[in-house]
């Protein structure tokens, strides 16, 4: 069954991710799962062509079903791929990697680094160890051009947009952890997360104060973290 007049409902997190893809770009969605983001972008006219890739056959079959339901077989192609291994350089203008851990995201980008062209745009939304992704981008001459956050269904999510370019700025460890671009943009969701983390760490500090010397290093680390968070909050 095909229905080209039907809209697709996706989460606010996925809508934010989709909004970071430059309009008119050809998209390659790595780890597409059920293909929701490419379908959403094509249905809304933001993207005309998309490649939906996944390492697992099951989700890719589901993506194919959804693509067929919306009658988009001529616009969205599915492909079984471990990261970027089955991707050919130049097939897309934007490469999207979302919903994975930071270490896996970096692994995929490292393995496929030779397939990223000079004009390739990256849209990345790692769910953990985001600092690893920021470090990778800086070390491999990618500039973060935008970074946005959202609080959706009880969790904080970050979406990064990057392109080729040299960022010669030096960032502190805590800026790399929380996101120097989001900080520069005074992102309200980031402020909320900073306030949450400050309260969380301060509560732990109160719990371990006066404990054995074994807790001393942990206490010092937490005190340092809280001071760093306070410094970031002072920028708002």
C-alpha positions as CSV (number, residue, x, y, z in Angstrom):
1,X,0.0,0.0,0.0
2,X,1.3,3.4,-1.0
3,X,0.2,6.7,0.5
4,X,2.1,9.8,-0.7
5,X,-0.4,12.1,1.1
6,X,0.3,10.7,4.5
7,X,2.6,12.5,7.0
8,X,4.9,10.6,9.3
9,X,5.0,11.3,13.0
10,X,8.4,11.3,14.6
11,X,9.8,12.2,18.0
12,X,10.9,15.8,18.8
13,X,14.5,14.4,19.0
14,X,14.3,13.1,15.5
15,X,12.7,16.4,14.3
16,X,15.7,18.3,15.7
17,X,18.1,15.9,14.0
18,X,16.2,16.3,10.7
19,X,16.2,20.1,11.1
20,X,20.1,20.1,11.1
21,X,20.3,18.6,7.6
22,X,20.9,21.4,5.1
23,X,17.9,21.7,2.8
24,X,18.4,20.4,-0.7
25,X,21.3,18.1,0.3
26,X,21.5,14.5,-0.7
27,X,21.4,12.5,2.6
28,X,23.1,9.3,3.7
29,X,21.7,8.1,7.0
30,X,24.1,5.7,8.7
31,X,22.3,3.4,11.1
32,X,18.9,4.4,9.7
33,X,17.0,1.9,11.8
34,X,13.4,2.1,10.4
35,X,14.2,5.0,8.1
36,X,12.1,7.6,9.8
37,X,14.4,10.6,9.3
38,X,15.0,10.2,5.6
39,X,11.2,9.6,5.1
40,X,10.3,12.7,7.1
41,X,12.8,14.9,5.2
42,X,11.6,13.7,1.8
43,X,7.9,14.0,2.7
44,X,8.6,17.6,3.9
45,X,10.5,18.5,0.7
46,X,13.7,19.2,2.6
47,X,15.6,16.4,0.9
48,X,15.0,15.0,-2.6
49,X,17.3,11.9,-2.5
50,X,18.4,9.8,0.5
51,X,20.4,6.7,1.2
52,X,19.2,4.7,4.2
53,X,21.9,2.4,5.5
54,X,22.0,-0.1,8.4
55,X,24.2,-3.0,9.5
56,X,21.2,-5.1,10.5
57,X,18.8,-6.7,7.9
58,X,15.8,-6.6,10.2
59,X,15.6,-2.8,10.7
60,X,16.5,-2.3,7.0
61,X,13.6,-4.4,5.9
62,X,11.3,-2.4,8.1
63,X,12.8,0.8,6.6
64,X,12.0,-0.6,3.1
65,X,8.4,-1.3,4.2
66,X,8.0,2.2,5.4
67,X,9.6,3.7,2.3
68,X,7.2,1.6,0.2
69,X,4.2,2.7,2.3
70,X,4.9,6.3,1.5
71,X,5.7,5.6,-2.1
72,X,9.2,6.9,-1.9
73,X,11.2,4.1,-3.5
74,X,12.4,6.4,-6.3
75,X,13.8,8.9,-3.7
76,X,15.1,6.7,-0.8
77,X,17.4,3.8,-1.4
78,X,18.2,1.2,1.3
79,X,21.6,-0.5,1.6
80,X,23.1,-3.0,4.0
81,X,26.3,-1.5,5.4
82,X,28.6,-1.7,8.4
83,X,29.0,2.0,9.0
84,X,30.3,3.7,5.9
85,X,31.8,0.5,4.3
86,X,29.2,0.2,1.6
87,X,29.0,4.0,1.0
88,X,30.7,5.4,-2.0
89,X,32.4,8.8,-1.8
90,X,30.3,11.6,-3.2
91,X,27.0,9.8,-3.0
92,X,25.7,12.3,-0.4
93,X,26.2,15.9,0.7
94,X,25.2,15.2,4.3
95,X,26.1,12.1,6.3
96,X,23.9,11.5,9.4
97,X,24.9,9.3,12.3
98,X,22.5,9.3,15.2
99,X,21.5,7.1,18.1
100,X,24.9,5.5,18.7
101,X,27.5,5.9,21.4
102,X,30.3,8.4,20.9
103,X,33.0,5.7,20.6
104,X,31.1,3.9,17.9
105,X,30.4,7.1,16.1
106,X,34.1,7.9,16.1
107,X,34.9,4.4,14.9
108,X,32.5,4.7,11.9
109,X,34.0,8.1,11.0
110,X,37.6,7.0,11.4
111,X,37.0,3.9,9.2
112,X,35.3,6.0,6.6
113,X,37.5,9.1,6.8
114,X,38.7,8.7,3.2
115,X,35.1,8.7,2.0
116,X,34.3,12.2,3.4
117,X,34.8,14.8,0.8
118,X,35.9,18.4,1.3
119,X,32.3,19.7,1.2
120,X,30.7,16.8,3.2
121,X,28.4,17.9,6.0
122,X,28.2,15.8,9.1
123,X,25.1,15.7,11.4
124,X,25.9,13.7,14.5
125,X,23.8,12.9,17.5
126,X,25.8,10.5,19.8
127,X,24.0,9.3,22.9
128,X,27.1,9.0,25.1
129,X,30.7,10.1,25.3
130,X,29.9,13.1,23.1
131,X,33.3,14.6,24.0
132,X,35.0,11.9,22.0
133,X,33.1,13.1,18.9
134,X,34.1,16.7,19.5
135,X,37.7,15.6,19.9
136,X,37.6,13.6,16.7
137,X,36.2,16.5,14.7
138,X,38.8,18.9,16.0
139,X,41.7,16.5,15.4
140,X,40.5,15.7,11.9
141,X,39.9,19.3,10.7
142,X,36.2,19.5,11.0
143,X,34.6,22.6,12.5
144,X,31.4,22.4,14.5
145,X,29.2,25.0,12.8
146,X,26.1,24.4,15.0
147,X,25.1,22.4,18.0
148,X,21.6,22.2,19.5
149,X,20.2,20.3,22.5
150,X,16.7,19.0,23.3
151,X,15.2,17.4,26.4
152,X,12.9,14.7,25.1
153,X,11.1,11.8,27.0
154,X,13.2,12.3,30.1
155,X,16.6,12.5,28.4
156,X,19.0,15.2,27.1
157,X,20.1,14.8,23.5
158,X,22.8,16.8,21.5
159,X,22.9,17.3,17.8
160,X,26.1,18.5,16.1
161,X,26.6,19.9,12.6
162,X,30.1,20.0,11.3
163,X,32.0,20.7,8.0
164,X,35.6,20.7,6.9
165,X,37.7,23.5,8.4
166,X,40.4,24.1,11.0
167,X,39.3,25.2,14.5
168,X,42.5,26.6,16.0
169,X,40.8,27.4,19.4
170,X,41.9,25.6,22.5
171,X,39.1,24.2,24.6
172,X,39.1,23.1,28.2
173,X,38.2,19.6,29.2
174,X,34.8,20.7,30.5
175,X,34.1,22.7,27.4
176,X,34.7,19.6,25.3
177,X,32.5,17.6,27.6
178,X,29.5,19.9,27.5
179,X,29.9,21.6,24.1
180,X,31.7,24.8,23.4
181,X,29.4,25.8,20.5
182,X,26.2,25.2,22.5
183,X,27.8,27.2,25.3
184,X,28.7,30.1,22.9
185,X,25.1,30.0,21.7
186,X,23.8,30.1,25.3
187,X,21.7,27.0,24.6
188,X,18.8,27.0,27.2
189,X,18.6,23.2,27.3
190,X,22.4,23.0,28.0
191,X,21.9,25.4,30.8
192,X,19.2,23.1,32.3
193,X,21.5,20.1,32.0
194,X,24.4,22.1,33.7
195,X,22.1,23.0,36.6
196,X,21.0,19.4,36.9
197,X,24.6,18.1,37.0
198,X,25.7,20.8,39.5
199,X,22.9,19.7,41.9
200,X,23.7,16.0,41.3
201,X,27.4,16.4,42.0
202,X,26.8,18.7,45.0
203,X,24.6,16.0,46.5
204,X,27.2,13.4,46.0
205,X,29.8,15.6,47.6
206,X,27.7,16.0,50.7
207,X,27.3,12.2,50.9
208,X,31.0,11.4,50.8
209,X,32.4,14.3,52.9
210,X,34.2,12.9,55.9
211,X,34.5,9.4,54.6
212,X,37.8,7.5,54.4
213,X,40.9,8.8,52.6
214,X,39.9,6.5,49.7
215,X,37.1,8.9,48.9
216,X,39.4,11.9,48.9
217,X,40.4,11.7,45.3
218,X,36.8,11.3,44.3
219,X,35.8,14.3,46.4
220,X,38.5,16.5,44.8
221,X,37.4,15.4,41.3
222,X,33.8,16.3,42.1
223,X,34.7,19.6,43.6
224,X,36.7,20.4,40.5
225,X,33.7,19.4,38.3
226,X,31.3,21.6,40.2
227,X,33.6,24.6,40.0
228,X,33.9,24.0,36.2
229,X,30.1,23.8,35.8
230,X,29.6,27.0,37.8
231,X,32.1,28.7,35.5
232,X,30.1,27.6,32.5
233,X,26.8,28.7,34.1
234,X,28.4,32.1,34.7
235,X,28.5,32.6,30.9
236,X,24.8,32.7,30.7
